Amino acid sequence: MLGPCAGGAAYSPALTDFVFMVRESSQMFITGPDVVRAVTGEEISQNGLGGADVHASVSGVAAFAYDDEESCLEEVRYLLSMLPQNNRETAPVEETEDPADRSTDALLDLVPGDPNCSYDMRQVIEEIVDDHDFFEVQPTWATNIICALARLDGHVVGIVANQPASLAGVLDIHASEKAARFVQTCDAFNIPLVSLVDVPGSCPASTRNTAASSGTAPSCSTRTATPPSRASRSSCARRTAARTSSWTPAPSAWTSRSPGPATRSP
């Protein structure tokens, strides 16, 4: 999105899998500042009402926000390089010089043995994936869970991971919704999932528990995803296990699954 999007047209981008916005030039709202001022008396700018940072950090509608159009379009191309042409194909495989069986001894120091100590799960992901590079989706919204695309042995995988460095990695409504949407997207595009789990539980605060059923959203999305074939499940598990074989996490655990062909349209 490289410009304003108001009224009924704002519903269209909100229904897509990924929304890219540019700060200061992209706005998205149903009713503009003039209507808000006339109805409620509140003075607010277009960016304050529906700017890139608002939708990337508060509403969760935008997956990415950038400072300029060049950076935005460059990241769009990078995302497309990790997705199949349609939901009937598999994601493209790239050759990599990063060995699938390389040692990841750094994980022994990254994950503390004390379950009361926090750590940055992004560093764990960087250590596991190809070339220590991954593409995080919605990085500034629901930061207590990480959703990202990366490669293992050249194959694209989706990563869902609790983030102990934010709210101790607990599951609340926003984190559950974020993970559920990402799992559904990966299922539609035949992208295997890798889960990195270190969660103390669900957030009990009343302000984060107004919709109790939302906490089950990630597990429901995973349960209803296309069941993986034994061959694809074993292949994904081998690639992940090859790099985590030397790691025995204290409070954490990892699992993997690989959805088969999707039947819904992305």
C-alpha positions as CSV (number, residue, x, y, z in Angstrom):
1,M,0.0,0.0,0.0
2,L,1.7,3.2,-1.2
3,G,-1.1,5.7,-0.6
4,P,-4.4,6.3,1.2
5,C,-7.1,3.7,1.3
6,A,-10.4,4.9,2.8
7,G,-14.0,3.8,3.1
8,G,-15.2,0.5,1.8
9,A,-11.9,0.0,-0.1
10,A,-10.2,-0.5,3.2
11,Y,-11.9,-3.9,3.6
12,S,-10.0,-5.4,0.7
13,P,-6.4,-5.2,2.0
14,A,-7.6,-6.4,5.4
15,L,-8.7,-9.6,3.8
16,T,-5.3,-10.4,2.3
17,D,-2.5,-12.6,3.7
18,F,0.1,-9.8,3.8
19,V,-0.2,-6.0,3.9
20,F,2.8,-3.8,3.3
21,M,2.5,-0.1,4.2
22,V,4.8,2.9,3.9
23,R,5.1,5.4,6.7
24,E,3.7,8.9,6.1
25,S,2.2,8.0,2.7
26,S,0.0,5.0,3.5
27,Q,-3.2,5.3,5.5
28,M,-6.1,2.9,5.9
29,F,-9.4,3.6,7.6
30,I,-13.1,3.3,7.2
31,T,-14.0,6.8,8.2
32,G,-11.5,9.7,8.1
33,P,-10.4,12.3,10.6
34,D,-13.2,14.7,9.6
35,V,-15.9,12.2,10.4
36,V,-14.3,11.2,13.7
37,R,-14.1,14.9,14.7
38,A,-17.7,15.5,13.8
39,V,-19.0,12.5,15.7
40,T,-16.8,12.3,18.7
41,G,-15.0,15.7,18.8
42,E,-11.6,14.0,18.7
43,E,-8.8,15.7,16.8
44,I,-6.6,13.1,15.1
45,S,-4.5,13.0,12.0
46,Q,-4.7,10.6,9.1
47,N,-1.5,8.8,10.2
48,G,-2.7,8.7,13.8
49,L,-6.0,7.2,12.8
50,G,-4.8,4.6,10.2
51,G,-1.1,5.1,9.4
52,A,1.4,2.4,8.8
53,D,2.7,2.2,12.4
54,V,-0.9,2.1,13.8
55,H,-1.8,-0.9,11.7
56,A,1.6,-2.6,12.1
57,S,1.7,-2.3,15.9
58,V,-1.8,-1.7,17.3
59,S,-4.5,-3.2,15.0
60,G,-2.3,-6.0,13.4
61,V,-3.9,-5.4,10.0
62,A,-0.5,-4.5,8.4
63,A,2.2,-7.2,8.4
64,F,5.0,-4.8,7.5
65,A,5.8,-1.0,7.7
66,Y,8.7,0.7,5.9
67,D,10.1,4.2,5.7
68,D,10.2,4.4,1.9
69,E,8.7,2.8,-1.2
70,E,12.0,1.3,-2.3
71,S,12.5,-0.7,0.9
72,C,8.8,-1.7,0.8
73,L,9.0,-3.0,-2.8
74,E,12.3,-4.8,-2.2
75,E,10.8,-6.7,0.8
76,V,7.7,-7.5,-1.3
77,R,10.0,-9.2,-3.9
78,Y,11.8,-11.1,-1.1
79,L,8.6,-12.4,0.3
80,L,7.4,-13.5,-3.1
81,S,10.7,-15.4,-3.6
82,M,9.7,-17.6,-0.6
83,L,6.1,-18.3,-1.8
84,P,4.8,-20.7,-4.5
85,Q,3.1,-19.3,-7.6
86,N,-0.2,-20.5,-6.3
87,N,-1.7,-22.7,-3.6
88,R,-1.4,-25.9,-5.7
89,E,2.4,-25.7,-5.9
90,T,5.2,-26.0,-3.4
91,A,7.5,-23.2,-2.3
92,P,10.6,-22.7,-4.4
93,V,13.8,-24.5,-3.2
94,E,17.1,-22.6,-3.3
95,E,20.6,-24.0,-3.3
96,T,22.5,-23.1,-0.1
97,E,26.1,-23.4,1.0
98,D,24.9,-23.7,4.6
99,P,25.2,-27.4,5.5
100,A,22.0,-29.0,6.7
101,D,23.9,-30.9,9.4
102,R,26.1,-28.1,10.7
103,S,26.6,-27.9,14.4
104,T,24.5,-25.5,16.4
105,D,26.4,-25.6,19.7
106,A,25.6,-21.9,20.4
107,L,22.1,-23.0,21.4
108,L,23.5,-24.4,24.6
109,D,24.4,-20.9,25.6
110,L,21.4,-19.1,24.1
111,V,18.8,-21.0,26.1
112,P,19.2,-20.6,29.9
113,G,18.8,-23.6,32.1
114,D,16.8,-21.5,34.6
115,P,13.1,-21.3,33.4
116,N,12.8,-18.0,35.2
117,C,15.4,-16.4,32.9
118,S,14.3,-14.8,29.7
119,Y,16.1,-14.9,26.4
120,D,15.6,-13.7,22.8
121,M,14.0,-16.5,20.7
122,R,15.1,-14.6,17.5
123,Q,18.7,-15.6,18.3
124,V,17.6,-19.3,18.5
125,I,15.9,-19.0,15.1
126,E,18.9,-17.3,13.6
127,E,21.1,-20.2,14.8
128,I,18.9,-22.9,13.3
129,V,17.9,-21.5,9.8
130,D,19.9,-21.3,6.6
131,D,22.5,-18.5,6.6
132,H,21.1,-17.2,9.9
133,D,18.4,-15.3,8.0
134,F,14.7,-15.3,8.4
135,F,11.8,-13.0,7.4
136,E,9.6,-12.1,10.4
137,V,5.9,-11.4,9.8
138,Q,4.2,-8.8,11.9
139,P,7.3,-8.1,14.0
140,T,5.8,-5.2,16.0
141,W,2.4,-6.6,16.8
142,A,1.8,-9.3,19.5
143,T,5.5,-9.4,20.1
144,N,5.2,-12.3,22.6
145,I,5.0,-14.7,19.7
146,I,7.2,-14.8,16.6
147,C,5.9,-15.8,13.1
148,A,8.5,-16.0,10.4
149,L,9.5,-17.6,7.0
150,A,12.9,-19.1,6.7
151,R,14.8,-21.9,4.9
152,L,16.1,-25.2,6.1
153,D,18.5,-26.9,3.6
154,G,17.0,-24.6,1.0
155,H,13.4,-25.5,1.7
156,V,11.0,-22.8,2.9
157,V,9.5,-23.4,6.3
158,G,7.1,-21.3,8.5
159,I,8.3,-20.8,12.1
160,V,6.0,-20.2,15.0
161,A,7.8,-19.5,18.3
162,N,7.0,-18.1,21.7
163,Q,9.1,-15.1,22.6
164,P,10.3,-15.3,26.3
165,A,11.7,-11.8,26.0
166,S,8.2,-10.3,25.6
167,L,5.6,-10.9,28.3
168,A,7.6,-14.1,29.1
169,G,6.1,-15.6,26.0
170,V,2.6,-16.1,27.3
171,L,-0.3,-16.6,25.0
172,D,-2.9,-13.8,24.9
173,I,-5.6,-13.0,22.4
174,H,-3.4,-11.0,20.0
175,A,-0.6,-13.6,20.0
176,S,-3.1,-16.4,19.4
177,E,-4.7,-14.6,16.5
178,K,-1.3,-13.8,15.0
179,A,-0.2,-17.4,15.2
180,A,-3.5,-18.8,13.9
181,R,-3.5,-16.5,10.9
182,F,0.1,-17.4,10.0
183,V,-0.6,-21.2,10.4
184,Q,-3.6,-20.8,8.0
185,T,-1.4,-19.0,5.5
186,C,1.3,-21.6,5.6
187,D,-1.3,-24.3,5.2
188,A,-2.7,-22.6,2.1
189,F,0.7,-22.3,0.5
190,N,1.9,-25.9,1.4
191,I,4.7,-24.5,3.7
192,P,5.9,-26.9,6.5
193,L,5.7,-25.6,10.0
194,V,8.4,-25.6,12.7
195,S,7.2,-24.8,16.3
196,L,9.6,-23.6,19.0
197,V,7.7,-23.8,22.2
198,D,8.6,-22.1,25.5
199,V,5.3,-20.9,27.0
200,P,4.4,-20.6,30.7
201,G,0.7,-20.6,29.8
202,S,-2.1,-18.1,28.9
203,C,-2.3,-14.6,30.2
204,P,-4.9,-14.4,32.9
205,A,-5.4,-10.6,32.9
206,S,-9.0,-9.6,32.3
207,T,-8.0,-7.1,29.7
208,R,-6.4,-9.9,27.7
209,N,-8.9,-12.5,28.3
210,T,-12.2,-11.0,27.1
211,A,-12.5,-13.7,24.4
212,A,-11.3,-17.0,26.1
213,S,-11.8,-19.0,22.9
214,S,-9.1,-17.0,21.2
215,G,-6.4,-18.8,23.2
216,T,-7.2,-22.0,21.4
217,A,-6.9,-20.4,17.9
218,P,-3.4,-21.6,17.1
219,S,-4.1,-25.2,18.0
220,C,-7.4,-25.1,16.2
221,S,-5.7,-23.8,13.0
222,T,-3.0,-26.5,13.3
223,R,-5.6,-29.2,13.9
224,T,-7.7,-28.2,10.8
225,A,-4.7,-27.8,8.5
226,T,-4.1,-30.3,5.8
227,P,-2.6,-33.4,7.3
228,P,1.0,-34.0,6.1
229,S,2.1,-37.0,4.2
230,R,4.5,-39.3,6.0
231,A,7.3,-38.5,3.5
232,S,7.0,-34.7,3.8
233,R,6.7,-34.9,7.6
234,S,9.8,-37.0,7.9
235,S,11.8,-34.8,5.5
236,C,11.0,-31.6,7.5
237,A,11.8,-33.3,10.7
238,R,15.1,-34.6,9.5
239,R,16.2,-31.1,8.3
240,T,15.2,-29.5,11.6
241,A,16.7,-32.3,13.8
242,A,20.0,-32.2,11.9
243,R,20.6,-28.8,13.3
244,T,19.2,-29.3,16.8
245,S,20.5,-32.7,17.5
246,S,23.1,-31.3,19.9
247,W,20.6,-29.1,21.7
248,T,18.6,-30.3,24.7
249,P,16.6,-27.2,25.8
250,A,15.7,-26.8,29.4
251,P,12.1,-25.4,29.4
252,S,11.7,-25.4,25.6
253,A,10.9,-28.0,23.0
254,W,10.6,-28.1,19.3
255,T,8.2,-29.9,17.0
256,S,7.7,-29.9,13.3
257,R,5.0,-30.7,10.8
258,S,4.6,-30.3,7.1
259,P,1.2,-29.5,5.5
260,G,0.3,-31.3,2.3
261,P,-1.5,-29.8,-0.7
262,A,-3.9,-27.1,0.3
263,T,-7.5,-27.0,-0.9
264,R,-8.5,-23.4,-0.2
265,S,-7.6,-20.4,-2.3
266,P,-5.1,-17.9,-0.7
